[in-house]
């Protein structure tokens, strides 16, 4: 939204950026389309708890970022762009809470790699995002 000529175009670009970033190497904890919330909760305890901890950290950092952007930039469009950017994953997670199996509409775009390589990507993308917000 900060680099877009107008807000609607920025929202569209934010949405598209999600799919572009999905094509970067990353790890999705081996969660595949078709898994249900019931199956997720029946996973081995340690693995399930690691995924839940990662989701909680993700939502916490998203909330911190939301309020930081809101109070620092006072730009509603910038926050709306952030929400629009995570909308594909957020919609899948909400659907799972309502008993729908994890959809596969994004699966073909994923570049999944093992955890030891995949988690290198997250801080790099995060720091790049912060850099562009502050620039």
Wavefront OBJ file of the C-alpha trace (Angstrom):
o trace
v 0.000 0.000 0.000
v 2.902 2.307 0.681
v 4.337 1.833 -2.812
v 1.093 1.664 -4.764
v -0.320 4.497 -6.871
v -3.787 4.002 -5.371
v -5.295 1.925 -2.534
v -7.399 -0.545 -4.586
v -4.365 -1.407 -6.718
v -2.322 -1.796 -3.539
v -4.862 -4.222 -2.076
v -4.739 -6.289 -5.254
v -0.919 -6.302 -5.173
v -0.945 -7.273 -1.484
v -3.204 -10.217 -2.295
v -0.959 -11.288 -5.190
v 2.149 -10.944 -3.012
v 0.873 -13.796 -0.861
v 1.082 -16.204 -3.791
v 4.467 -14.885 -4.895
v 5.840 -15.385 -1.375
v 4.362 -18.908 -1.277
v 6.643 -19.709 -4.227
v 9.700 -18.944 -2.071
v 11.280 -21.856 -0.186
v 9.566 -22.331 3.180
v 8.323 -24.966 5.600
v 4.635 -25.566 6.310
v 5.113 -28.167 9.063
v 4.126 -30.820 6.495
v 0.466 -29.791 6.748
v -1.119 -30.917 3.496
v -4.498 -30.243 1.884
v -7.251 -32.501 3.175
v -6.187 -32.480 6.820
v -9.026 -31.739 9.213
v -8.910 -30.062 12.598
v -9.742 -33.422 14.186
v -6.772 -35.073 12.442
v -4.540 -32.163 13.422
v -5.528 -32.492 17.077
v -4.777 -36.238 16.943
v -1.191 -35.666 15.774
v 1.722 -36.678 17.933
v 1.638 -34.322 20.935
v 5.073 -32.730 20.514
v 4.579 -32.003 16.806
v 1.081 -30.621 17.391
v 2.326 -28.368 20.206
v 5.179 -27.022 18.061
v 2.699 -26.110 15.312
v 0.305 -24.489 17.807
v 3.192 -22.519 19.351
v 4.270 -21.334 15.884
v 0.697 -20.278 15.062
v 0.390 -18.411 18.364
v 3.712 -16.652 17.758
v 2.577 -15.812 14.229
v -0.720 -14.313 15.416
v 1.027 -12.438 18.227
v 3.572 -10.924 15.835
v 0.787 -10.075 13.379
v -1.096 -8.217 16.132
v 2.055 -6.363 17.223
v 2.723 -5.402 13.602
v -0.874 -4.300 13.097
v -0.748 -1.933 16.082
v 2.776 -0.749 15.249
v 1.708 0.160 11.706
v -1.520 1.703 12.980
v 0.146 3.967 15.563
v 3.349 4.689 13.616
v 1.974 5.364 10.156
v -1.701 6.066 10.955
v -2.514 4.513 7.606
v -5.617 2.311 7.501
v -4.870 1.242 3.938
v -1.462 -0.104 4.947
v -3.049 -2.333 7.602
v -5.798 -3.388 5.219
v -3.080 -4.341 2.737
v -1.428 -6.504 5.401
v -4.709 -8.237 6.174
v -5.372 -8.727 2.460
v -1.913 -10.246 2.056
v -2.567 -12.962 4.649
v -6.201 -13.505 3.639
v -5.599 -16.734 1.662
v -4.035 -18.500 4.667
v -6.393 -16.883 7.168
v -9.433 -18.052 5.208
v -8.106 -21.639 5.144
v -7.464 -21.602 8.891
v -10.928 -20.217 9.631
v -12.523 -22.851 7.395
v -10.664 -25.568 9.337
v -12.112 -24.227 12.603
v -15.575 -24.773 11.129
v -14.872 -28.390 10.200
v -13.800 -27.927 6.576
v -10.725 -29.926 5.571
v -7.707 -27.819 4.650
v -8.427 -26.735 1.063
v -5.840 -27.299 -1.645
v -6.335 -24.172 -3.757
v -2.880 -22.846 -2.864
v -1.046 -26.149 -2.809
v 0.362 -26.053 -6.345
v 2.156 -22.752 -5.637
v 4.012 -23.942 -2.541
v 7.777 -24.471 -2.553
v 8.103 -26.601 0.533
v 11.543 -27.452 1.842
v 12.730 -29.246 5.001
v 12.481 -27.262 8.241
v 16.228 -26.657 8.569
v 16.138 -24.721 5.277
v 12.565 -23.471 5.308
v 12.793 -21.417 8.469
v 15.678 -19.351 7.080
v 13.164 -17.764 4.703
v 10.834 -16.320 7.372
v 13.230 -13.856 9.043
v 14.622 -12.774 5.669
v 11.140 -11.902 4.371
v 10.220 -10.256 7.692
v 13.313 -8.033 7.696
v 12.721 -7.110 4.057
v 9.141 -6.160 4.912
v 10.273 -3.988 7.825
v 12.919 -2.389 5.619
v 10.351 -1.439 2.977
v 7.920 -0.123 5.605
v 10.582 2.115 7.124
v 12.129 3.261 3.833
l 1 2 3 4 5 6 7 8 9 10 11 12 13 14 15 16 17 18 19 20 21 22 23 24 25 26 27 28 29 30 31 32 33 34 35 36 37 38 39 40 41 42 43 44 45 46 47 48 49 50 51 52 53 54 55 56 57 58 59 60 61 62 63 64 65 66 67 68 69 70 71 72 73 74 75 76 77 78 79 80 81 82 83 84 85 86 87 88 89 90 91 92 93 94 95 96 97 98 99 100 101 102 103 104 105 106 107 108 109 110 111 112 113 114 115 116 117 118 119 120 121 122 123 124 125 126 127 128 129 130 131 132 133 134 135
